[in-house]
Amino acid sequence: MSFKMSPSILSALIFSLFVSSSLTNGATPQAFTFPIKKDATTNQYYTTIQIGANFTTFNTVIDIGGKFAWFNSLDYFESASGYSPILCGTRQCQIANGIGCVFCFLSPPVPGCTNNTCSDYALNPFSGTQGYSGLGQDTLHVFSTSGDRYDLKDFPFQFSDPVLREELASQTAGLVGLGRTRISLQAQIASAFGVRQQFALCIPSTGNEGKLIVGQGNYKSPFQEISKKLTTTSLIRNPVSTDMNERIGNLSVEYFINVKSIKVGNKALSLNNTLLSINKRTGTGGTNLRTVRHYTILHRSIYRALVNEFVAAAASKNIKRVASVSPFGACFDSKTIGNTNTGPDVPNIDFVLDTTSVFWRFLGSNSMVKVNKDVTCLAFLDGGVDAFTSIVVGGYQMQDYLLEFDVASSKLRFSSSLLALGTSCSQFGAT
């Protein structure tokens, strides 16, 4: 049986049955801020969260395509007095879109072992390991852009098996999802505090700190001025879930954009255009954005076309190609590459979107990576002939761009390279 519910009623149910919030003052927040840091060893991007009655604080990897938050923290386990399971058959379980029910008869119940609990699979996107466990809830402490603390009660998450921490950055305890679900971080904040369901992502390229801002607030200068000149494109939905555990026919929770062509300099690549579109039956093809992939991954035919044209364009600038350094396929003698304020002086790479005038341009700082003192490589990877998604835009290509994911209106707004504008994500913030 299926039924339809008006958006206003559904929002009210989500608000009243699943999430509640308490304010530290009488002000109404417009946006909330989280730090973004980059682990130098794993190239993973992470933030810091604070949860529970004892304000347990730890780091979690940021996955903009993740369904929900999951973690395994001994500090939280030992002090989780506010933890409660999400029970099977409840409205909360329906909102979480749980898959099945787990039973665990440990007495007293503890996070990760509770009876009659709504459950789902958590995925470690680096190791490929999945953990099936119960969902629970506790108070998440969040901070507005003005610095005030707010308490988001009954925030849903999974206390996961410790095996899921394998291959995560050593200083992290789990992952926080920002995907298109009702229990992702930005969806919960929007429901609890009435802010717009959108988030701004500004990923740092250095050891400095960037920012994740959930909601709609004013940025500090010069970002407020930059935000008025953002390029806008549609966030499209893959009609087939990319999660192997979801039912066929469920929409993907990941964010896709409509790349129609790729240019090197002014020359468009000769591509199989069917790879650029999402196959509505299988869900294959298309372009999505993933912060849990460091470098952009391309279907082999797209990758080879890019490499061939980029090498030719580089040669016209007297840039000398050298032996490849794994995992990169096109590498160059660093001494033959000039330097600019936007990184190595190499041909531009454009992902052309809705029209020829709407494109995402990657300059040297985002298209090249220095692998040693003598060699600089094209920072795109070969995804093979069986790549499920034809183009996966990685975090390296998002560094030092202001990206606004307006989930409410299914729009992505993005800046030019911030380096070209004389700033960087380490300077980003809100007022």
N, C-alpha and C positions, 0 to 999 in steps of 0.2 A: 504494500500500500504506500502511496506517496501523497503528500499534501503540500500546499504552498502557504507561506506565511509572509505577511507584509514586512518590509525592512524595519519599520518602526517597532513593531511588536517583537521581532526577532532581536533587535538591538536591546530592547528593554529586558527580554529574558536573559540574554547574555550578561547584561549588566547586573541584574538582580540575583540571578541564580548562580553565577559563576565567579564574578569578580566584585570585590568591594574595596574601597580605598579610604584611608584616613589622612587628613592633611595636618601638617605641622603648623600651619597658619591659615588665615582666612583667605589668602590669595588664590586665584584660579590659575594654575600653571598652563602655559601654552606649549611648552616643549621640555624634554628631558635629555640630559647629556650623559654620554658614556665615553671613556677614553678608548682609543685604539692604539695598540702597540704592535710592533712586528718582532717576532722571534728571529734572531739572526741565524740560528742553526737550522731551523725547519722552514723558515719563510712563512710561518703561519701568523695570521692576524688575530689578535685576541683583545678582549675587554675584561673589565673587573665588575663582578656583581657582589651584592651583599644580601644575605637571606637569613630569615629565622629570628627567633626571639633573642638569640645571642649575637646577632649581626655577624654571622660567619661570612668572611670575605675571601674570595678566591677568583682566579682568572678562568675565563672560558673562551674557546676559539669562536670566532664570528663566522657563521654560515648563513649568507643571505638566502640560500635555498633550503635551509633546514626547517623541519616541521615544528620543532619545539626545543626546549632546553633539556639537556640531560647532563648529569655529572656524577662523579663518585668522589666524595670528599670525606675523609675520616673526621676532620674537625666538625663538619656538619652532622655526621652520623652520631657523634658522641654528645651532641647538644641540641638535637632536633625535637625540642619539646613542643614546638608548634606544628609539627608535621602531621598531616592526616591523609589517608588514602582517598583516591577518587573511586568510589564504589561502582561496580557493574550495574547496569540498568538505570543509572541516574542521568539526569539532564546534563550534568557535568561531563559524563562519559560520552554522551552523544555529541556535545560540543567539541570534545577532544578527538572525536572520530576514532575512538579506540578500536583495536582489533583483538577481540577475544577477552578472556577473563583469566586471571591467575589466582591460585590458592596457595597460601603459605601459612602454616599453623604454628609458627614460632610464637612463644608467649614470654614476655609481652611482644606485640608486633613492633617492628622497627622499619625504617626506610629501606625499601628493597625487598621486604618480606612481610606482606600484609595479606589478609584473606579477602576473597571476593572482590578483587581489585581490577579495575579497568586497565587494559594493557595495550602496549604498542611496541613496535620495533624501533630501536634507536640505532642509527647508522654512524659508524666512524668512517668518514669519507676518505681518510688517508690509508687506513689498513683494510678497509672493506668489511670489517667485522660488524656484525649486527647483534644486538642484545634485545631479547624479549623480556620485558619486565613491567611491573605495575607503575601506574602514574599516581603521583601524589601532589600535594599543594602545601604552600606555606607563604609567609609574608615576604615579598621582595621589597627591599628598600631602594628607592630610586631618587635621583636628585634633579631638580629642575635647573634650567639654564641660569636661574638667579642664585643657585646654590642651596635652596631649601630642600630638606628631605621630605619625601612623601612615602607612605606605606601602601603598597599594592597587595592587599590581602588575597589569599587563595590563589596565588600564582601557580599555574600547573607546570610540572616538570617530571622527569623520570630520574630516580636515584638508580644508577645503572651498575652493572657488573664491572668490577675493576679492570677486566680484560679490555673494555672499550677505551681505556686510557692509553693503550699501546699506540705508539707513533704520534701521539699528541705532543705538542711542545711541553717540555718537562715542567714548566711553571704553571701549566693549566690543569684543570680538574675535569673538564668536559667541554660542552659546546652549547652555544645559544643560537637558536634558529630565528630567522627573520623572514621565513617563507610566507606564502599566501595561505595561511591557516588561521583558525580562530584562537589558537593557543600560542602563536608565535609572540615574540617580545613586543613588537610594535602593535599587534592586534590587541593584546591584553592591556597595554598602556592606554591605547585609544579608547577602549571600552571603559576602563576604570576612571579616567580623568576627563573624558570628553574632548580630547585633542584630536586633530586630524590624523587619520591613519596614513602616515608617510614617515620616511626617515631619510635624513641626509647622511651620506657616507663620504668621509674624506680620509683616505688611507695614506699614511705617511710613507715616504720612500727611504727615510733614514731612521736612525735610532730615536728620533723625536716622536712625540705623541700626536696622533690625529684625533678626530672626534667622530662619534656617531650621535646624531641628534634625532630623537624621536618626537614627532609633532611638528608644529609650524611656528617658528619663532623668528626673531630678527637676528641676523648675523652681525658680528662686529666688522668694522671696516678693515680691509676693502671688500669683504665677502658679501656685504649687503648690496654693494654696487654690482659686483660680479653676478650675483643671483638674479639681477634684473635682465641679464643678457644671456641666459642659459638657452641652449638648444633643446627642443622638445621632440620626443618620439614616443610611439606607443609601446607600452608593455603588453605583449600579447600572451595568450594562454595556450599552452600545449593541450590539446583535447585528450591526450592519453598520458596518464601518470608516468613519470620517469622513475617512480619508486616501485621496485619489483614486488613489494608486499601490498600495494594498493590494488583495488579492483580495477580491471580494465574498464575504461570509460570515465574514471575519475580524472579531473583536471590536474595537471602537474602543479605543484606548489612553488616551482622555480620560476624565475623571471626570464622571459624571452623577449628579444627585440628582433625587428625585421630587417636584417642585413640583406640588401638587394644586389650589391656588388662590392668589389674591393679594388682600390687603386693603389698603385705605387707611383708617386709623383703624379703626373696627369694621365697615366696610362691605366685603363681598366684591365683587370685580369680576365683571361678567357676561362670561364668556369662552367661547370655543369649546374645550371640554375636550379635543378630539382633538389640539389643538396641544400640550397639556401632556404627552402620552404619546409615547413613541418608537414610530414605525411599524416593526414588526419586519421588514417586507419592504424598505423603502427606507432606514431609519435616520434619517429626518427627524423633527423635533419634539423634545420633551423639553427638559431643562435641563442645561447643562454649566457647568463653572467653568474660566475661562481667565485666567491672569495676563498674557497677551500682548494682552488687550483691556482698555483702561483703564476705560471705562464700560460698564455692563450694556446689552446690545443685545437688543431685544424684537421679535418678529414684529409687523408693523404693527397687526394687530387687537388684540393685547395692549397694545401701546404706546398706541394711541388710547384704549383703555378706561382705562388707568392715568392718562393725562394728563387726561382728562375728569373723572374722580373726584377726582384730586388738586387740580385747579383749583377745583372746587366746594368741597372741604374747606378749601382755603387761603382762599377767599373768606369762609368762615364765621369765619375768624380775622382778617378784615380785611386780608388780604395781597393787594396789588394786582398784577394781571398786567400785564406790559408787552410790547413787541415782542420776538419771539424773537431769539436770537443764535445763529447756526449754530455747531455742529451740533445745538444743543438746541432742542426744540420748545415748551417751556413755561418762561417766564422771568418774574421778578417784581421789583418795586421793593424793593431791599434795605432802604430806610428803613422799610418796613412790616413787616419781619420781625424778631422779637425774637431775642435770642441767649441760649444756654444753654451749660453745660459740655459738651454733646454736639452743639454746632453750632447752626445756625439752628433756631428754634422753629417747626417745620412739622409737618403730620400724619405719623404713622408709616406706613411701608410694610412689610407683613409678607408674606414668602413662606411659605405654609402647606405643610407637608411631610406626613409620614406620617399624622398626625391633627391635629385642630384645636388641640391643645395643644402641638404640635411646630411651631415656626415660627422663621424667621430674620427678625429685626426690624431694619430700617434706620432710624436716626434721622437728624437733619438733617446731621450730619457726613458721612454716607455717601450721603444722597439728594440733597443740594444742592451746587452748586459756584458760587463767586463768579467771574463772568467779567470784571467790572470793578467800580469802586468803587460803582456805582449799581445793578447788575443781578446777581441771583442766579438760577440756573437749576436745573431738575430734571435730575439727573445720570443720565438714562437716554436711550438713543438708539433711533431708529426703524430697525429692520433690514429693512424692506420686506416685501412679500408673498411673496417667494421665499426667505426666510430658511431655511437648511437646518436649523439648530437653533433652536427657537422662543425660548428664553431662554439667553443667554450671560452668565453672571455675571462681570463684569469686576473687575479689581484694585482699582478705587476703592471698590467696595462691600465688598471684603475688608479694607480698611485698618482697623487698630486693632481687629481681632478675632483671637482665638487660634483657629486652625483646625488640627485634628489629622486628617490623612489616614491612617487605619489601613488600609493596602493589604492587609495580611495577612487582616483580617476583613471587608474591604469596608464599612467604616464611616467616616463623617465625624462628628467631634465638634467643636462650635463654642461659643464663649462668647457672652455678651451683648456689646454694645459696651464695649470696655475703657474708653472715656472715661466711660461711665456708672458704671463701677466704680472710677473715680478713678485710672486708670493709662493706659498706652498701649503700643504695640508698641516704642517706643524704649526702654522699660524692661525688655523681655522678655529672658530669659536662662535658663540652666540651671546647676545646681550639679554 
